[in-house]
Amino acid sequence: MYIAMNRFKVAVGREAEFESIWKNRSSSLHEMPGYIEFLLLRGKTFAEDGYTLFSSHTSWKTEEDFVNWTRSENFRQAHKNAGASRDLYVGPPVFEGFNTIEGV
């Protein structure tokens, strides 16, 4: 399995707006071969640094399935308005991808 995560530093006080964008988005992930699950995770608030940490977390059967999604029209449609909410963030999103280790 492959896990793809984007970490977001959301400006303090803008958390509800960020969550609303995710809750109300149109998603076609379930149409993609190899897609397993999506989770939006809310982490700790770092008030002194001005942000709350969030992570989008998707699980895929294989890394290839994930890469195919990033090259798809579904991906382009899902991200077409991403720049419109830049003011919610303290810095850019950070991507992290992981392959699971079998037998552990």
KAMO-V299101 format. One line per field, one symbol per residue. phi: phi as a letter, one per 20 degrees, with the letter a starting at -180 (. if undefined). psi: psi as a letter, one per 20 degrees, with the letter a starting at -180 (. if undefined). Layout:
phi: ???
psi: ???
This chain:
phi: .cddcdeceeggndgfffffgffdfeddgfeegnfdbccddddfedgfdnbdecbecddcfbffgfgfffdefgfgffdfdgffdgffddnffdecccefdfnd
psi: qpppqpppopppijghgghggghjqppjgiippipgqpqpppbqpmhhikrppqppoqpqgrhgggghgijrhgggghjhjhiikhiiqnrqqpqpqppqoqj.
